Amino acid sequence: MIDRVETDDLRNLEPVHEHEDEGPGRWTKRLVLFLRVMAGLAMLKGLYHWSRVVGIGVGEDLFEYHSIAWQTATIFFAVIDLVAAVGLWLAAAWGAVIWLMSIASMLAVEIFFPQVFGGGLVTGFLEFALLAIYLLLAVKAAQEAPP
């Protein structure tokens, strides 16, 4: 009888976890929500660029009539934004990296090559603001995580 009780106790032993009942923190949840919203925007942006490539809803402003720089940038953003959208939705580290590369590329095109897309300052400020929000949320989420 004693042997059976001791072996049952040994079988039911589980490791002790320090933060067992804690889920993701408040800032981590906000970061994931932000990444999901950015995934939706990146998906829309990528689909917009693909619509320009295939000629949906552009009238007489066809893809082949634009400069090589415009065509190259459009294809680049059509691909990278959709890839970033998948990674952001999954809240994967590579998704954030691809999205940051897309943001940095769009900022570079808008600032240094305004002749490609028309140099929209509103787009540049919006992209920079989204980047700043992401960095703030990422830092706050990292601070609440245990070391």
Backbone torsions as a table, in degrees:
resi	resn	phi	psi	omega
1	MET	NA	-40.9	-179.4
2	ILE	-69.0	-39.5	179.1
3	ASP	-59.7	-40.9	-178.5
4	ARG	-65.9	-41.5	179.8
5	VAL	-65.9	-42.6	-179.5
6	GLU	-66.5	-40.3	179.6
7	THR	-70.5	-34.7	176.4
8	ASP	-64.9	-41.1	178.0
9	ASP	-63.1	-39.4	179.8
10	LEU	-68.5	-34.7	179.4
11	ARG	-70.4	-31.5	-176.9
12	ASN	-87.1	-1.7	178.2
13	LEU	-71.0	130.3	176.8
14	GLU	-124.8	154.6	178.6
15	PRO	-66.0	150.5	179.1
16	VAL	-90.4	129.8	178.5
17	HIS	-108.5	134.9	-176.3
18	GLU	-65.0	-46.2	-176.8
19	HIS	-114.9	51.8	-172.3
20	GLU	-65.9	-44.4	-174.4
21	ASP	-91.3	-4.0	-179.4
22	GLU	-83.8	131.0	174.3
23	GLY	-94.9	-163.5	176.7
24	PRO	-64.1	147.0	-178.3
25	GLY	-74.5	175.4	-177.5
26	ARG	-61.8	-44.5	-178.3
27	TRP	-71.7	-32.3	176.9
28	THR	-66.1	-40.8	177.2
29	LYS	-63.5	-40.4	178.0
30	ARG	-65.1	-39.4	178.7
31	LEU	-63.5	-44.7	179.7
32	VAL	-64.3	-40.5	176.7
33	LEU	-61.9	-44.0	177.7
34	PHE	-60.9	-43.2	179.6
35	LEU	-63.1	-37.1	178.4
36	ARG	-67.6	-40.2	177.1
37	VAL	-64.6	-42.6	178.6
38	MET	-65.4	-32.0	176.0
39	ALA	-62.9	-43.0	177.5
40	GLY	-63.1	-42.9	178.5
41	LEU	-66.6	-40.4	178.4
42	ALA	-64.5	-36.9	177.5
43	MET	-63.7	-45.5	178.6
44	LEU	-63.6	-41.1	179.7
45	LYS	-64.9	-42.7	177.8
46	GLY	-63.9	-41.8	178.0
47	LEU	-67.0	-34.2	175.4
48	TYR	-61.6	-46.3	179.9
49	HIS	-64.6	-37.7	177.0
50	TRP	-67.0	-34.3	177.5
51	SER	-64.3	-34.1	176.4
52	ARG	-67.8	-37.6	-178.7
53	VAL	-67.6	-46.4	-175.7
54	VAL	-87.3	-8.0	173.8
55	GLY	87.4	24.7	179.0
56	ILE	-84.4	121.4	175.2
57	GLY	69.5	27.0	-179.0
58	VAL	-110.1	-6.1	-179.8
59	GLY	67.2	-126.2	-179.0
60	GLU	-91.9	2.3	-179.3
61	ASP	-87.6	67.5	-173.2
62	LEU	-77.7	156.1	-176.7
63	PHE	-57.4	-44.6	-174.1
64	GLU	-71.3	-13.1	179.2
65	TYR	-87.1	-5.1	179.7
66	HIS	-90.0	168.0	179.8
67	SER	-68.7	161.7	178.2
68	ILE	-61.7	-37.9	178.9
69	ALA	-62.9	-43.3	178.8
70	TRP	-65.0	-43.8	179.6
71	GLN	-62.5	-43.0	-180.0
72	THR	-64.0	-46.8	179.8
73	ALA	-63.8	-38.7	-179.5
74	THR	-65.3	-45.2	177.7
75	ILE	-63.9	-43.4	179.1
76	PHE	-57.0	-50.2	-178.1
77	PHE	-72.6	-28.3	176.6
78	ALA	-63.0	-38.3	-178.9
79	VAL	-82.0	-51.7	-172.0
80	ILE	-66.5	-33.3	-179.9
81	ASP	-69.2	-37.6	178.3
82	LEU	-70.7	-37.9	176.2
83	VAL	-64.9	-44.0	178.2
84	ALA	-61.9	-37.8	-179.4
85	ALA	-61.3	-42.0	178.3
86	VAL	-64.4	-47.5	-179.7
87	GLY	-64.3	-38.1	178.3
88	LEU	-67.4	-40.1	179.7
89	TRP	-63.1	-36.4	177.9
90	LEU	-78.2	-7.3	-175.9
91	ALA	56.5	36.7	178.7
92	ALA	-87.3	151.1	-179.5
93	ALA	-62.0	-39.1	-179.0
94	TRP	-66.7	-29.1	177.8
95	GLY	-65.7	-41.8	177.7
96	ALA	-65.9	-36.9	179.3
97	VAL	-65.8	-45.0	178.8
98	ILE	-63.9	-41.6	178.7
99	TRP	-63.8	-42.6	177.6
100	LEU	-63.2	-37.3	176.6
101	MET	-65.6	-38.4	177.4
102	SER	-65.4	-43.7	178.7
103	ILE	-62.8	-47.3	-179.3
104	ALA	-62.8	-39.6	179.3
105	SER	-66.0	-42.5	179.2
106	MET	-65.4	-40.8	176.4
107	LEU	-61.4	-42.7	179.2
108	ALA	-63.2	-42.6	179.5
109	VAL	-65.5	-44.0	-178.0
110	GLU	-67.9	-36.5	-176.2
111	ILE	-85.2	-50.0	-171.8
112	PHE	-92.5	-21.3	-179.8
113	PHE	-130.5	64.6	-175.9
114	PRO	-64.9	-19.2	-179.4
115	GLN	-71.5	-16.4	-177.6
116	VAL	-72.2	-58.3	-178.0
117	PHE	-110.6	3.8	178.5
118	GLY	100.8	1.0	174.9
119	GLY	60.3	50.0	179.2
120	GLY	-71.5	110.5	179.6
121	LEU	-67.6	-31.4	178.9
122	VAL	-62.8	-43.3	178.0
123	THR	-62.0	-43.4	179.2
124	GLY	-62.1	-44.4	178.6
125	PHE	-66.0	-39.0	178.9
126	LEU	-64.2	-45.7	179.0
127	GLU	-61.9	-41.5	179.0
128	PHE	-65.9	-39.3	178.5
129	ALA	-64.8	-41.6	177.5
130	LEU	-64.0	-38.8	177.0
131	LEU	-63.2	-43.1	179.6
132	ALA	-64.9	-40.8	178.1
133	ILE	-63.5	-43.9	178.5
134	TYR	-60.1	-46.4	-179.2
135	LEU	-62.3	-40.8	177.8
136	LEU	-61.7	-48.1	179.8
137	LEU	-64.4	-39.0	-179.9
138	ALA	-66.1	-40.5	178.5
139	VAL	-66.5	-45.4	179.0
140	LYS	-62.7	-40.3	178.9
141	ALA	-67.3	-36.6	178.1
142	ALA	-68.6	-34.2	180.0
143	GLN	-70.0	-30.2	-178.9
144	GLU	-85.6	-13.6	179.8
145	ALA	-76.0	141.0	177.6
146	PRO	-68.8	149.0	-177.2
147	PRO	-67.0	NA	NA
